Amino acid sequence: MRLFLDVGNTAVKWRTDRNGLGVCDHGEHGMTACVERITQALGEAPEAVTGVSVAGRAATEALRAGLRAAWGDGLPVRFMRARAKSCGVTNGYASPARLGADRWAALVGARELTGNPACVIDCGTAVTVDYLDGKGRHHGGLIMPGLAMSRRALEQGTAGIRAEGERPAGLLARDTGSAVNGGTLFMLVAALDRLVGEIRAEAGDALEVLVTGGDAEALAPLLGTPARVMPDLVLRGVKRMVDSG
């Protein structure tokens, strides 16, 4: 059994050859709690651990140390970086290693899922949009604040505005908290719709939109184009790269 990890800025996702997706919010619960959840979920030690991480060195090393403390110092724990080319995907960054490892893995996962052009949207702490053409060439992407980050920016930058309450039932809200939640949601949806439209104009109607990340379920249904929600897209890419050697 092999363990695959996707370590984001606030959450850890995992899967194995046998088990489905697991998620722990390390921003809320801490990395120690995430290690405990992973070890309890698996029960037995994996043969090896491979992942991608954008959580920073301290959090990544805390996770590595916790897994080895639980399963033995000899446990291989490896975190991958973006490459110039792998698994039929060509990195579009001028400096390939500077592309986020999670974005790279998501592109590899997208290529495994479809041979069509793909727009990959990762809705996490930050929202990233990447375009992969039908030949596996990455044309680059964009990064913007995610929902929680946008709401915190409003709370911190204004007096008296708090993102409390639910998204309004209709288009417009009747209280400030709902107005913030609805406004940030539709702002992000509008930006994504515009980007998908621009990419589709270049890629053609065969373009597939793949959405992953913690806010994927909230955002995907509001997009003006059909989108597939793929919660384990990054992990699919990690597994694909491990399988390819």
LINPEKA-V35367 format. One record per helix or strand. SS is the DSSP state (A for helix, B for strand). FROM is the first residue (numbers start at 1). TO is the last residue. If there is no record, write none. Layout:
ss,from,to
SS,FROM,TO
SS,FROM,TO
This chain:
ss,from,to
B,2,7
B,11,16
B,22,25
A,26,29
A,31,42
B,48,53
A,57,71
B,76,79
B,85,86
B,89,90
A,96,98
A,101,113
B,118,123
B,126,132
B,137,145
A,147,157
A,176,203
B,208,212
A,216,220
B,228,229
A,233,244
